[in-house]
Amino acid sequence: MTITISNLQPLIAILAGILILVMPRLLNYIVAIYLIVVGILGLGILH
């Protein structure tokens, strides 16, 4: 399976959702990291 940006965002969202359910204290960090990663991918810095 080739991982592309189209596949990466839903996988990150699922992983973040599971982590938030397990450890709700991580919500702020998970959201911040997710937004940074999506922003970097959106700018095309990482391919």
ChimeraX attribute file (.defattr): number of C-alpha atoms within 10 A of each C-alpha:
attribute: neighborCount
match mode: 1-to-1
recipient: residues
	/A:1	4
	/A:2	4
	/A:3	8
	/A:4	9
	/A:5	13
	/A:6	8
	/A:7	11
	/A:8	12
	/A:9	15
	/A:10	11
	/A:11	13
	/A:12	15
	/A:13	14
	/A:14	11
	/A:15	12
	/A:16	19
	/A:17	16
	/A:18	12
	/A:19	15
	/A:20	17
	/A:21	11
	/A:22	10
	/A:23	10
	/A:24	12
	/A:25	11
	/A:26	14
	/A:27	15
	/A:28	11
	/A:29	12
	/A:30	19
	/A:31	15
	/A:32	11
	/A:33	13
	/A:34	16
	/A:35	12
	/A:36	12
	/A:37	15
	/A:38	15
	/A:39	12
	/A:40	13
	/A:41	15
	/A:42	12
	/A:43	10
	/A:44	9
	/A:45	8
	/A:46	9
	/A:47	9
